[in-house]
Amino acid sequence: MAMSAEEIEQTIRAAFPDAQIQVEDLAGDGDHYACEVVSEVFRGIPRVKQHKLVYDAFGGRVGTELHALAVKTRTPD
C-alpha cells in the first residue's frame, strides 16, 4: 500500500519536529512525491547527509510503501 502525502509529512515531522515541510504529489498517482524540509537540524551538515537523514526517517519503507521521493533540504533563512 502506498503512502499518502499526509503520511509522508507525519513521518518527516516525527524525525524533525521543528521542520517546515511541503509535500507534493508529482504525478498525481500517489507514488511519486517531492518534499522540501526546512530545519535548523541541517545547519552545518553537508547536503547529501541532510537527504540521508530524511530518507532514514522512513526506515525500510522507501522503495516499498514509498515508491519515489525527491528530497530538497535547507536551513531556515
Contact map, one row per residue, 1 for C-alpha under 8 A:
11100000000000000000000000000000000000000000000000000000000000001000000000000
11110000000000000000000000000110000000000000000000000000000000011110000000000
11111011000000000000000000000110000000000000000000000000000000001100000000000
01111111000000000000000000000100000000000000000000000000000000000000000000000
00111111100000000000001110000100100000000000000000000000000000000000000000000
00011111110000000000000000000000000000000000000000000000000000000000000000000
00111111111000000000000000000000000000000000000000000000000000000000000000000
00111111111100000000001000000000000000000000000000000000000000000000000000000
00001111111110000000111000000000000000000000000000000000000000000000000000000
00000111111111000000000000000000000000000000000000000000000000000000000000000
00000011111111100000000000000000000000000000000000000000110000000000000000000
00000001111111110000100000000000000000000000000000000100110000000000000000000
00000000111111111110100000000000000000000000000000000000000000000000000000000
00000000011111111000000000000000000000000000000000000000000000000000000000000
00000000001111111000000000000000000000000000000000000100100000000000000000000
00000000000111111110000000000000000000101000000000000000000000000000000000000
00000000000011111110000000000000000000000000000000000000000000000000000000000
00000000000010011111000000000000000000110000000000000000000000000000000000000
00000000000010011111100000000000000011110000000000000000000000000000000000000
00000000000000000111110000000000000111100000000000000000000000000000000000000
00000000100110000011111000000000001111000000000000000000000000000000000000000
00000000100000000001111100000000001110000000000000000000000000000000000000000
00001001100000000000111110000000111100000000000000000000000000000000000000000
00001000000000000000011111000000111000000000000000000000000000000000000000000
00001000000000000000001111111111110000000000000000000000000000000000000000000
00000000000000000000000111111001110000000000000000000000000000000000000000000
00000000000000000000000011111111100000000000000000000000000000000000000000000
00000000000000000000000011111111000000000000000000000000000000000000000000000
00000000000000000000000011111111000000000000000000000000000000000000000000000
01111000000000000000000010111111100000000000000000000000000000000000000000000
01100000000000000000000010111111100000000000000000000000000000000111000000000
00000000000000000000000011111111110000000000000000000000000000000011100000000
00001000000000000000001111100111111000000000000000000000000000000001110000000
00000000000000000000001111000001111100000000000000000000000000000000111100000
00000000000000000000111100000000111110000000000000000000000000000000111100000
00000000000000000001111000000000011111000000000000000000000000000000001111000
00000000000000000011110000000000001111100000000000000000000000000000001111000
00000000000000000011100000000000000111110000000000000000000000000000000011110
00000000000000010111000000000000000011111110000000000000000000000000000011110
00000000000000000110000000000000000001111110000000000000000000000000000000110
00000000000000010000000000000000000000111110000000000000000000000000000000100
00000000000000000000000000000000000000111111110001000000000000000000000011100
00000000000000000000000000000000000000111111100000000000000000000000000001100
00000000000000000000000000000000000000000111110000000000000000000000000000000
00000000000000000000000000000000000000000111111011000000000000000000000000000
00000000000000000000000000000000000000000101111111000000000000000000000000000
00000000000000000000000000000000000000000000111111100000000000000000000010000
00000000000000000000000000000000000000000000011111110000000000000000000000000
00000000000000000000000000000000000000000000111111111000000000000000000000000
00000000000000000000000000000000000000000100111111111100000000000000000010000
00000000000000000000000000000000000000000000001111111110000000000000001110000
00000000000000000000000000000000000000000000000111111111000000000000000000000
00000000000000000000000000000000000000000000000011111111100000000000000000000
00000000000100100000000000000000000000000000000001111111110000000000001000000
00000000000000000000000000000000000000000000000000111111111001000000000000000
00000000000000000000000000000000000000000000000000011111111000000000000000000
00000000001100100000000000000000000000000000000000001111111000000000000000000
00000000001100000000000000000000000000000000000000000111111111000000000000000
00000000000000000000000000000000000000000000000000000011111111000000000000000
00000000000000000000000000000000000000000000000000000000011111110000000000000
00000000000000000000000000000000000000000000000000000000011111111100000000000
00000000000000000000000000000000000000000000000000000010011111111111100000000
00000000000000000000000000000000000000000000000000000000000111111111000000000
01000000000000000000000000000000000000000000000000000000000111111110000000000
11100000000000000000000000000000000000000000000000000000000011111110000000000
01100000000000000000000000000010000000000000000000000000000011111111100000000
01000000000000000000000000000011000000000000000000000000000001111111100000000
00000000000000000000000000000011100000000000000000000000000001100111110000000
00000000000000000000000000000001111000000000000000000000000001000111111000000
00000000000000000000000000000000111000000000000000000000000000000001111100000
00000000000000000000000000000000011110000000000000100100000000000000111110000
00000000000000000000000000000000011110000000000000100000000000000000011111000
00000000000000000000000000000000000111100100001001100000000000000000001111100
00000000000000000000000000000000000111100110000000000000000000000000000111110
00000000000000000000000000000000000001111110000000000000000000000000000011111
00000000000000000000000000000000000001110000000000000000000000000000000001111
00000000000000000000000000000000000000000000000000000000000000000000000000111
